[in-house]
Amino acid sequence: MSNWKYREGSQESKSLDAVTAGTGKAISFQDYDSVHWLIEGSAGVGAGAVVIESASSPTYAGTWKLIAGPTTVVASAQIGDKSDFPPGHFVRARVSTTVTGGTVTVYLNGRRQE
């Protein structure tokens, strides 16, 4: 049995999908010990940054808790990291500085110790 919520590259794990701006889908990671992210810049990206955030509800309208970032989006590159599970059970990616010249996709995944 896998300790991961999603298989590698799963469509369900995408918070942002080939965007230049905006807030990504919030994903529940209740019962997971850590959250992992992979920020993928397309070819041609010249600038842009992404943050990873957490809240107790996927529809929370206030300021979400910053987990990581801002992380610069790099052209034709993947940048990843992880954090012990943050407060709140929902995690999302958000473009904090508009991506120019290309797009960004962000994958989120949870891992639990068993």
A tleap script that builds the chain and sets N, CA, C and O, in Angstrom:
source leaprc.protein.ff14SB
mol = sequence {
  NMET SER ASN TRP LYS TYR ARG GLU GLY SER
  GLN GLU SER LYS SER LEU ASP ALA VAL THR
  ALA GLY THR GLY LYS ALA ILE SER PHE GLN
  ASP TYR ASP SER VAL HIE TRP LEU ILE GLU
  GLY SER ALA GLY VAL GLY ALA GLY ALA VAL
  VAL ILE GLU SER ALA SER SER PRO THR TYR
  ALA GLY THR TRP LYS LEU ILE ALA GLY PRO
  THR THR VAL VAL ALA SER ALA GLN ILE GLY
  ASP LYS SER ASP PHE PRO PRO GLY HIE PHE
  VAL ARG ALA ARG VAL SER THR THR VAL THR
  GLY GLY THR VAL THR VAL TYR LEU ASN GLY
  ARG ARG GLN CGLU
}
set mol.1.N position { 0.832 -1.187 0.000 }
set mol.1.CA position { 0.000 0.000 0.000 }
set mol.1.C position { 0.876 1.249 0.000 }
set mol.1.O position { 1.841 1.340 0.759 }
set mol.2.N position { 0.539 2.194 -0.841 }
set mol.2.CA position { 1.293 3.436 -0.943 }
set mol.2.C position { 0.974 4.367 0.217 }
set mol.2.O position { -0.159 4.410 0.697 }
set mol.3.N position { 1.976 5.108 0.659 }
set mol.3.CA position { 1.784 6.103 1.694 }
set mol.3.C position { 1.454 7.470 1.098 }
set mol.3.O position { 1.290 8.444 1.834 }
set mol.4.N position { 1.357 7.547 -0.231 }
set mol.4.CA position { 1.072 8.788 -0.937 }
set mol.4.C position { -0.412 8.903 -1.222 }
set mol.4.O position { -1.075 7.892 -1.458 }
set mol.5.N position { -0.942 10.107 -1.206 }
set mol.5.CA position { -2.348 10.331 -1.546 }
set mol.5.C position { -2.583 10.091 -3.035 }
set mol.5.O position { -3.574 9.468 -3.416 }
set mol.6.N position { -1.674 10.586 -3.877 }
set mol.6.CA position { -1.831 10.478 -5.333 }
set mol.6.C position { -0.639 9.769 -5.951 }
set mol.6.O position { 0.460 9.777 -5.397 }
set mol.7.N position { -0.871 9.151 -7.116 }
set mol.7.CA position { 0.232 8.624 -7.914 }
set mol.7.C position { 0.940 9.787 -8.584 }
set mol.7.O position { 0.337 10.836 -8.812 }
set mol.8.N position { 2.191 9.612 -8.896 }
set mol.8.CA position { 2.988 10.655 -9.542 }
set mol.8.C position { 2.312 11.150 -10.817 }
set mol.8.O position { 1.895 10.348 -11.653 }
set mol.9.N position { 2.203 12.474 -10.966 }
set mol.9.CA position { 1.627 13.065 -12.159 }
set mol.9.C position { 0.111 13.014 -12.251 }
set mol.9.O position { -0.453 13.355 -13.290 }
set mol.10.N position { -0.554 12.596 -11.189 }
set mol.10.CA position { -2.006 12.478 -11.187 }
set mol.10.C position { -2.677 13.820 -11.472 }
set mol.10.O position { -2.274 14.846 -10.924 }
set mol.11.N position { -3.695 13.814 -12.325 }
set mol.11.CA position { -4.453 15.031 -12.623 }
set mol.11.C position { -5.122 15.598 -11.373 }
set mol.11.O position { -5.244 16.816 -11.239 }
set mol.12.N position { -5.553 14.738 -10.465 }
set mol.12.CA position { -6.211 15.183 -9.237 }
set mol.12.C position { -5.275 15.959 -8.320 }
set mol.12.O position { -5.736 16.710 -7.461 }
set mol.13.N position { -3.967 15.786 -8.491 }
set mol.13.CA position { -3.007 16.458 -7.617 }
set mol.13.C position { -2.631 17.856 -8.109 }
set mol.13.O position { -1.852 18.548 -7.455 }
set mol.14.N position { -3.174 18.277 -9.251 }
set mol.14.CA position { -2.838 19.604 -9.777 }
set mol.14.C position { -3.644 20.684 -9.064 }
set mol.14.O position { -4.874 20.665 -9.066 }
set mol.15.N position { -2.933 21.618 -8.459 }
set mol.15.CA position { -3.588 22.777 -7.877 }
set mol.15.C position { -3.672 23.886 -8.921 }
set mol.15.O position { -4.714 24.526 -9.065 }
set mol.16.N position { -2.585 24.115 -9.645 }
set mol.16.CA position { -2.564 25.048 -10.781 }
set mol.16.C position { -2.228 24.242 -12.026 }
set mol.16.O position { -1.390 23.341 -11.973 }
set mol.17.N position { -2.871 24.556 -13.144 }
set mol.17.CA position { -2.660 23.782 -14.362 }
set mol.17.C position { -2.424 24.707 -15.554 }
set mol.17.O position { -3.376 25.219 -16.144 }
set mol.18.N position { -1.162 24.919 -15.907 }
set mol.18.CA position { -0.759 25.709 -17.072 }
set mol.18.C position { -1.383 27.108 -17.058 }
set mol.18.O position { -2.084 27.495 -17.993 }
set mol.19.N position { -1.120 27.858 -15.988 }
set mol.19.CA position { -1.684 29.204 -15.830 }
set mol.19.C position { -0.580 30.256 -15.775 }
set mol.19.O position { 0.602 29.937 -15.641 }
set mol.20.N position { -0.989 31.503 -15.882 }
set mol.20.CA position { -0.064 32.632 -15.722 }
set mol.20.C position { -0.406 33.453 -14.478 }
set mol.20.O position { 0.419 34.233 -14.001 }
set mol.21.N position { -1.621 33.278 -13.955 }
set mol.21.CA position { -2.068 34.010 -12.773 }
set mol.21.C position { -3.186 33.214 -12.110 }
set mol.21.O position { -3.746 32.293 -12.705 }
set mol.22.N position { -3.501 33.580 -10.873 }
set mol.22.CA position { -4.659 32.981 -10.220 }
set mol.22.C position { -4.340 32.139 -9.014 }
set mol.22.O position { -3.186 31.948 -8.630 }
set mol.23.N position { -5.417 31.641 -8.430 }
set mol.23.CA position { -5.368 30.806 -7.238 }
set mol.23.C position { -5.770 29.395 -7.617 }
set mol.23.O position { -6.761 29.193 -8.320 }
set mol.24.N position { -5.016 28.433 -7.161 }
set mol.24.CA position { -5.263 27.045 -7.520 }
set mol.24.C position { -6.320 26.363 -6.693 }
set mol.24.O position { -6.825 26.910 -5.713 }
set mol.25.N position { -6.643 25.160 -7.108 }
set mol.25.CA position { -7.597 24.304 -6.412 }
set mol.25.C position { -7.041 23.947 -5.038 }
set mol.25.O position { -5.874 23.576 -4.910 }
set mol.26.N position { -7.881 24.061 -4.011 }
set mol.26.CA position { -7.503 23.643 -2.660 }
set mol.26.C position { -7.750 22.149 -2.528 }
set mol.26.O position { -8.809 21.650 -2.909 }
set mol.27.N position { -6.763 21.437 -1.984 }
set mol.27.CA position { -6.842 19.983 -1.855 }
set mol.27.C position { -6.762 19.615 -0.378 }
set mol.27.O position { -5.932 20.149 0.357 }
set mol.28.N position { -7.631 18.696 0.053 }
set mol.28.CA position { -7.641 18.244 1.445 }
set mol.28.C position { -6.512 17.242 1.691 }
set mol.28.O position { -6.329 16.285 0.939 }
set mol.29.N position { -5.760 17.494 2.771 }
set mol.29.CA position { -4.713 16.564 3.182 }
set mol.29.C position { -4.906 16.137 4.629 }
set mol.29.O position { -3.937 15.925 5.358 }
set mol.30.N position { -6.165 16.011 5.038 }
set mol.30.CA position { -6.465 15.535 6.386 }
set mol.30.C position { -5.889 14.135 6.534 }
set mol.30.O position { -5.988 13.317 5.620 }
set mol.31.N position { -5.293 13.862 7.680 }
set mol.31.CA position { -4.688 12.567 8.010 }
set mol.31.C position { -3.352 12.325 7.312 }
set mol.31.O position { -2.865 11.194 7.314 }
set mol.32.N position { -2.756 13.335 6.725 }
set mol.32.CA position { -1.426 13.208 6.115 }
set mol.32.C position { -0.411 13.964 6.964 }
set mol.32.O position { -0.719 15.022 7.514 }
set mol.33.N position { 0.808 13.416 7.072 }
set mol.33.CA position { 1.843 13.982 7.940 }
set mol.33.C position { 2.642 15.095 7.284 }
set mol.33.O position { 3.178 15.967 7.967 }
set mol.34.N position { 2.721 15.066 5.964 }
set mol.34.CA position { 3.475 16.098 5.256 }
set mol.34.C position { 2.816 16.373 3.918 }
set mol.34.O position { 2.072 15.551 3.382 }
set mol.35.N position { 3.111 17.554 3.398 }
set mol.35.CA position { 2.625 17.935 2.078 }
set mol.35.C position { 3.846 18.234 1.210 }
set mol.35.O position { 4.794 18.883 1.651 }
set mol.36.N position { 3.803 17.751 -0.027 }
set mol.36.CA position { 4.901 17.912 -0.979 }
set mol.36.C position { 4.373 18.676 -2.176 }
set mol.36.O position { 3.209 18.522 -2.546 }
set mol.37.N position { 5.215 19.501 -2.790 }
set mol.37.CA position { 4.790 20.234 -3.976 }
set mol.37.C position { 5.867 20.207 -5.035 }
set mol.37.O position { 7.059 20.092 -4.747 }
set mol.38.N position { 5.411 20.318 -6.269 }
set mol.38.CA position { 6.296 20.378 -7.423 }
set mol.38.C position { 5.798 21.508 -8.310 }
set mol.38.O position { 4.678 21.462 -8.819 }
set mol.39.N position { 6.640 22.528 -8.493 }
set mol.39.CA position { 6.320 23.696 -9.306 }
set mol.39.C position { 7.024 23.509 -10.636 }
set mol.39.O position { 8.247 23.381 -10.686 }
set mol.40.N position { 6.250 23.493 -11.715 }
set mol.40.CA position { 6.785 23.196 -13.039 }
set mol.40.C position { 6.564 24.385 -13.975 }
set mol.40.O position { 5.427 24.725 -14.300 }
set mol.41.N position { 7.656 25.008 -14.401 }
set mol.41.CA position { 7.578 26.114 -15.360 }
set mol.41.C position { 7.698 25.584 -16.774 }
set mol.41.O position { 8.497 24.687 -17.040 }
set mol.42.N position { 6.904 26.136 -17.686 }
set mol.42.CA position { 6.986 25.722 -19.089 }
set mol.42.C position { 8.162 26.420 -19.761 }
set mol.42.O position { 8.786 27.311 -19.185 }
set mol.43.N position { 8.450 26.004 -20.975 }
set mol.43.CA position { 9.476 26.677 -21.769 }
set mol.43.C position { 9.073 28.135 -21.950 }
set mol.43.O position { 7.889 28.440 -22.092 }
set mol.44.N position { 10.042 29.026 -21.945 }
set mol.44.CA position { 9.791 30.431 -22.213 }
set mol.44.C position { 9.487 31.299 -21.016 }
set mol.44.O position { 9.421 32.520 -21.154 }
set mol.45.N position { 9.299 30.713 -19.839 }
set mol.45.CA position { 9.002 31.528 -18.658 }
set mol.45.C position { 10.143 32.515 -18.417 }
set mol.45.O position { 11.313 32.138 -18.363 }
set mol.46.N position { 9.771 33.791 -18.273 }
set mol.46.CA position { 10.770 34.825 -18.019 }
set mol.46.C position { 10.710 35.360 -16.615 }
set mol.46.O position { 11.711 35.857 -16.099 }
set mol.47.N position { 9.548 35.270 -15.979 }
set mol.47.CA position { 9.362 35.769 -14.620 }
set mol.47.C position { 8.118 35.132 -14.028 }
set mol.47.O position { 7.300 34.551 -14.740 }
set mol.48.N position { 7.988 35.250 -12.720 }
set mol.48.CA position { 6.807 34.751 -12.021 }
set mol.48.C position { 7.183 34.060 -10.740 }
set mol.48.O position { 8.317 33.612 -10.570 }
set mol.49.N position { 6.218 33.973 -9.826 }
set mol.49.CA position { 6.453 33.310 -8.544 }
set mol.49.C position { 5.159 32.680 -8.042 }
set mol.49.O position { 4.058 33.117 -8.379 }
set mol.50.N position { 5.324 31.638 -7.227 }
set mol.50.CA position { 4.206 30.879 -6.672 }
set mol.50.C position { 4.407 30.750 -5.169 }
set mol.50.O position { 5.535 30.624 -4.692 }
set mol.51.N position { 3.289 30.782 -4.420 }
set mol.51.CA position { 3.309 30.478 -2.995 }
set mol.51.C position { 2.444 29.249 -2.747 }
set mol.51.O position { 1.528 28.952 -3.514 }
set mol.52.N position { 2.752 28.537 -1.659 }
set mol.52.CA position { 1.957 27.398 -1.216 }
set mol.52.C position { 1.324 27.818 0.107 }
set mol.52.O position { 2.011 28.308 1.003 }
set mol.53.N position { -0.009 27.620 0.227 }
set mol.53.CA position { -0.757 28.129 1.371 }
set mol.53.C position { -1.679 27.064 1.962 }
set mol.53.O position { -1.995 26.068 1.313 }
set mol.54.N position { -2.107 27.295 3.214 }
set mol.54.CA position { -2.979 26.363 3.912 }
set mol.54.C position { -4.092 27.109 4.642 }
set mol.54.O position { -3.908 28.241 5.091 }
set mol.55.N position { -5.251 26.454 4.753 }
set mol.55.CA position { -6.382 26.987 5.524 }
set mol.55.C position { -7.237 25.828 6.014 }
set mol.55.O position { -7.061 24.687 5.586 }
set mol.56.N position { -8.164 26.131 6.917 }
set mol.56.CA position { -9.023 25.096 7.498 }
set mol.56.C position { -10.235 24.755 6.632 }
set mol.56.O position { -10.945 23.789 6.911 }
set mol.57.N position { -10.472 25.544 5.583 }
set mol.57.CA position { -11.605 25.307 4.695 }
set mol.57.C position { -11.187 25.643 3.267 }
set mol.57.O position { -10.426 26.588 3.062 }
set mol.58.N position { -11.665 24.893 2.276 }
set mol.58.CA position { -11.282 25.193 0.889 }
set mol.58.C position { -11.883 26.504 0.383 }
set mol.58.O position { -11.426 27.045 -0.624 }
set mol.59.N position { -12.897 27.016 1.071 }
set mol.59.CA position { -13.541 28.259 0.650 }
set mol.59.C position { -13.217 29.428 1.577 }
set mol.59.O position { -13.860 30.475 1.494 }
set mol.60.N position { -12.236 29.267 2.451 }
set mol.60.CA position { -11.869 30.349 3.373 }
set mol.60.C position { -11.549 31.616 2.590 }
set mol.60.O position { -10.733 31.588 1.669 }
set mol.61.N position { -12.193 32.737 2.951 }
set mol.61.CA position { -12.072 33.979 2.185 }
set mol.61.C position { -10.988 34.917 2.719 }
set mol.61.O position { -10.668 35.910 2.067 }
set mol.62.N position { -10.419 34.626 3.881 }
set mol.62.CA position { -9.380 35.482 4.446 }
set mol.62.C position { -8.005 35.145 3.903 }
set mol.62.O position { -7.876 34.441 2.901 }
set mol.63.N position { -6.982 35.650 4.570 }
set mol.63.CA position { -5.597 35.391 4.181 }
set mol.63.C position { -5.196 33.992 4.631 }
set mol.63.O position { -5.273 33.668 5.816 }
set mol.64.N position { -4.770 33.173 3.690 }
set mol.64.CA position { -4.339 31.813 3.997 }
set mol.64.C position { -2.952 31.832 4.631 }
set mol.64.O position { -2.184 32.769 4.414 }
set mol.65.N position { -2.624 30.794 5.419 }
set mol.65.CA position { -1.322 30.644 6.071 }
set mol.65.C position { -0.270 30.302 5.017 }
set mol.65.O position { -0.414 29.325 4.281 }
set mol.66.N position { 0.773 31.101 4.951 }
set mol.66.CA position { 1.873 30.841 4.016 }
set mol.66.C position { 2.684 29.641 4.505 }
set mol.66.O position { 3.149 29.621 5.645 }
set mol.67.N position { 2.847 28.650 3.642 }
set mol.67.CA position { 3.684 27.488 3.951 }
set mol.67.C position { 5.057 27.656 3.317 }
set mol.67.O position { 6.079 27.378 3.944 }
set mol.68.N position { 5.074 28.111 2.073 }
set mol.68.CA position { 6.346 28.242 1.349 }
set mol.68.C position { 6.234 29.307 0.280 }
set mol.68.O position { 5.167 29.539 -0.289 }
set mol.69.N position { 7.363 29.950 0.021 }
set mol.69.CA position { 7.439 30.895 -1.084 }
set mol.69.C position { 7.528 32.324 -0.602 }
set mol.69.O position { 7.595 32.598 0.597 }
set mol.70.N position { 7.526 33.215 -1.552 }
set mol.70.CA position { 7.345 32.959 -2.970 }
set mol.70.C position { 8.542 32.234 -3.597 }
set mol.70.O position { 9.698 32.525 -3.291 }
set mol.71.N position { 8.234 31.297 -4.468 }
set mol.71.CA position { 9.238 30.530 -5.195 }
set mol.71.C position { 9.213 30.977 -6.649 }
set mol.71.O position { 8.160 30.979 -7.286 }
set mol.72.N position { 10.370 31.354 -7.169 }
set mol.72.CA position { 10.475 31.805 -8.551 }
set mol.72.C position { 10.208 30.644 -9.503 }
set mol.72.O position { 10.761 29.557 -9.337 }
set mol.73.N position { 9.358 30.880 -10.500 }
set mol.73.CA position { 9.079 29.887 -11.540 }
set mol.73.C position { 10.217 29.949 -12.548 }
set mol.73.O position { 10.560 31.024 -13.040 }
set mol.74.N position { 10.797 28.801 -12.851 }
set mol.74.CA position { 11.953 28.716 -13.748 }
set mol.74.C position { 11.538 28.025 -15.048 }
set mol.74.O position { 10.843 27.009 -15.016 }
set mol.75.N position { 11.962 28.571 -16.189 }
set mol.75.CA position { 11.627 28.005 -17.487 }
set mol.75.C position { 12.146 26.581 -17.624 }
set mol.75.O position { 13.292 26.291 -17.279 }
set mol.76.N position { 11.294 25.697 -18.132 }
set mol.76.CA position { 11.650 24.299 -18.412 }
set mol.76.C position { 12.323 23.620 -17.223 }
set mol.76.O position { 13.300 22.890 -17.389 }
set mol.77.N position { 11.794 23.865 -16.019 }
set mol.77.CA position { 12.381 23.279 -14.815 }
set mol.77.C position { 11.292 22.941 -13.807 }
set mol.77.O position { 10.196 23.501 -13.829 }
set mol.78.N position { 11.632 21.999 -12.918 }
set mol.78.CA position { 10.750 21.626 -11.820 }
set mol.78.C position { 11.465 21.928 -10.514 }
set mol.78.O position { 12.639 21.599 -10.340 }
set mol.79.N position { 10.741 22.558 -9.601 }
set mol.79.CA position { 11.276 22.878 -8.282 }
set mol.79.C position { 10.321 22.277 -7.269 }
set mol.79.O position { 9.116 22.526 -7.330 }
set mol.80.N position { 10.842 21.489 -6.337 }
set mol.80.CA position { 9.978 20.854 -5.362 }
set mol.80.C position { 10.503 20.973 -3.959 }
set mol.80.O position { 11.676 21.274 -3.739 }
set mol.81.N position { 9.624 20.734 -3.011 }
set mol.81.CA position { 9.992 20.749 -1.603 }
set mol.81.C position { 8.865 20.103 -0.827 }
set mol.81.O position { 7.886 19.638 -1.411 }
set mol.82.N position { 9.002 20.073 0.502 }
set mol.82.CA position { 7.958 19.513 1.356 }
set mol.82.C position { 7.948 20.233 2.679 }
set mol.82.O position { 8.900 20.927 3.037 }
set mol.83.N position { 6.859 20.059 3.402 }
set mol.83.CA position { 6.721 20.650 4.717 }
set mol.83.C position { 5.963 19.673 5.590 }
set mol.83.O position { 5.064 18.974 5.122 }
set mol.84.N position { 6.335 19.626 6.878 }
set mol.84.CA position { 5.505 18.873 7.805 }
set mol.84.C position { 4.120 19.470 7.733 }
set mol.84.O position { 3.965 20.660 7.461 }
set mol.85.N position { 3.123 18.662 7.974 }
set mol.85.CA position { 1.771 19.120 7.715 }
set mol.85.C position { 1.472 20.437 8.418 }
set mol.85.O position { 1.684 20.569 9.624 }
set mol.86.N position { 0.982 21.406 7.662 }
set mol.86.CA position { 0.699 22.739 8.187 }
set mol.86.C position { -0.635 22.793 8.917 }
set mol.86.O position { -1.417 21.844 8.849 }
set mol.87.N position { -0.902 23.886 9.611 }
set mol.87.CA position { -2.217 24.066 10.227 }
set mol.87.C position { -3.296 24.113 9.154 }
set mol.87.O position { -3.052 24.599 8.050 }
set mol.88.N position { -4.458 23.626 9.462 }
set mol.88.CA position { -5.534 23.538 8.463 }
set mol.88.C position { -5.341 22.269 7.665 }
set mol.88.O position { -4.253 21.693 7.657 }
set mol.89.N position { -6.372 21.841 7.006 }
set mol.89.CA position { -6.274 20.581 6.267 }
set mol.89.C position { -6.280 20.771 4.758 }
set mol.89.O position { -6.183 19.799 4.009 }
set mol.90.N position { -6.393 22.016 4.306 }
set mol.90.CA position { -6.461 22.279 2.875 }
set mol.90.C position { -5.235 23.058 2.426 }
set mol.90.O position { -4.805 23.998 3.095 }
set mol.91.N position { -4.677 22.661 1.289 }
set mol.91.CA position { -3.472 23.294 0.754 }
set mol.91.C position { -3.749 23.668 -0.698 }
set mol.91.O position { -4.430 22.941 -1.422 }
set mol.92.N position { -3.208 24.820 -1.110 }
set mol.92.CA position { -3.355 25.271 -2.492 }
set mol.92.C position { -2.085 25.997 -2.919 }
set mol.92.O position { -1.270 26.405 -2.091 }
set mol.93.N position { -1.938 26.146 -4.227 }
set mol.93.CA position { -0.874 26.976 -4.794 }
set mol.93.C position { -1.531 28.250 -5.307 }
set mol.93.O position { -2.691 28.245 -5.719 }
set mol.94.N position { -0.771 29.343 -5.276 }
set mol.94.CA position { -1.284 30.617 -5.791 }
set mol.94.C position { -0.146 31.354 -6.485 }
set mol.94.O position { 0.969 31.421 -5.968 }
set mol.95.N position { -0.435 31.901 -7.651 }
set mol.95.CA position { 0.558 32.711 -8.357 }
set mol.95.C position { 0.627 34.051 -7.630 }
set mol.95.O position { -0.352 34.797 -7.599 }
set mol.96.N position { 1.785 34.354 -7.044 }
set mol.96.CA position { 1.939 35.609 -6.306 }
set mol.96.C position { 2.532 36.715 -7.173 }
set mol.96.O position { 2.330 37.894 -6.886 }
set mol.97.N position { 3.257 36.354 -8.226 }
set mol.97.CA position { 3.765 37.287 -9.228 }
set mol.97.C position { 3.442 36.679 -10.589 }
set mol.97.O position { 3.814 35.539 -10.868 }
set mol.98.N position { 2.755 37.434 -11.427 }
set mol.98.CA position { 2.306 36.937 -12.726 }
set mol.98.C position { 3.443 36.272 -13.504 }
set mol.98.O position { 4.554 36.797 -13.582 }
set mol.99.N position { 3.142 35.115 -14.072 }
set mol.99.CA position { 4.110 34.379 -14.891 }
set mol.99.C position { 4.084 34.971 -16.298 }
set mol.99.O position { 3.020 35.118 -16.898 }
set mol.100.N position { 5.264 35.308 -16.817 }
set mol.100.CA position { 5.353 35.874 -18.165 }
set mol.100.C position { 6.132 34.933 -19.075 }
set mol.100.O position { 7.052 34.247 -18.628 }
set mol.101.N position { 5.763 34.901 -20.352 }
set mol.101.CA position { 6.486 34.136 -21.360 }
set mol.101.C position { 6.187 32.658 -21.382 }
set mol.101.O position { 6.691 31.946 -22.251 }
set mol.102.N position { 5.390 32.174 -20.464 }
set mol.102.CA position { 5.062 30.750 -20.378 }
set mol.102.C position { 4.000 30.540 -19.313 }
set mol.102.O position { 3.269 31.469 -18.970 }
set mol.103.N position { 3.911 29.326 -18.790 }
set mol.103.CA position { 2.901 28.995 -17.782 }
set mol.103.C position { 3.534 28.217 -16.637 }
set mol.103.O position { 4.692 27.805 -16.700 }
set mol.104.N position { 2.732 28.028 -15.580 }
set mol.104.CA position { 3.170 27.235 -14.431 }
set mol.104.C position { 2.091 26.212 -14.084 }
set mol.104.O position { 0.896 26.495 -14.161 }
set mol.105.N position { 2.536 25.030 -13.706 }
set mol.105.CA position { 1.679 23.962 -13.197 }
set mol.105.C position { 2.228 23.562 -11.841 }
set mol.105.O position { 3.442 23.435 -11.676 }
set mol.106.N position { 1.341 23.362 -10.857 }
set mol.106.CA position { 1.785 22.964 -9.520 }
set mol.106.C position { 1.043 21.706 -9.097 }
set mol.106.O position { -0.187 21.658 -9.095 }
set mol.107.N position { 1.818 20.694 -8.741 }
set mol.107.CA position { 1.299 19.433 -8.210 }
set mol.107.C position { 1.459 19.438 -6.692 }
set mol.107.O position { 2.499 19.854 -6.182 }
set mol.108.N position { 0.440 18.981 -5.966 }
set mol.108.CA position { 0.499 18.834 -4.514 }
set mol.108.C position { 0.268 17.367 -4.174 }
set mol.108.O position { -0.528 16.694 -4.830 }
set mol.109.N position { 0.957 16.873 -3.156 }
set mol.109.CA position { 0.750 15.487 -2.740 }
set mol.109.C position { 0.970 15.390 -1.240 }
set mol.109.O position { 1.721 16.171 -0.656 }
set mol.110.N position { 0.316 14.435 -0.636 }
set mol.110.CA position { 0.438 14.203 0.803 }
set mol.110.C position { 1.065 12.857 1.048 }
set mol.110.O position { 0.922 11.929 0.252 }
set mol.111.N position { 1.770 12.761 2.174 }
set mol.111.CA position { 2.377 11.493 2.578 }
set mol.111.C position { 2.109 11.266 4.050 }
set mol.111.O position { 2.191 12.186 4.863 }
set mol.112.N position { 1.786 10.024 4.379 }
set mol.112.CA position { 1.576 9.689 5.783 }
set mol.112.C position { 2.514 8.557 6.192 }
set mol.112.O position { 2.875 7.695 5.391 }
set mol.113.N position { 2.884 8.591 7.440 }
set mol.113.CA position { 3.720 7.536 8.007 }
set mol.113.C position { 2.812 6.393 8.441 }
set mol.113.O position { 1.800 6.615 9.106 }
set mol.114.N position { 3.175 5.175 8.063 }
set mol.114.CA position { 2.373 4.013 8.464 }
set mol.114.C position { 3.259 2.948 9.024 }
set mol.114.O position { 2.775 1.888 9.420 }
savepdb mol mol.pdb
quit
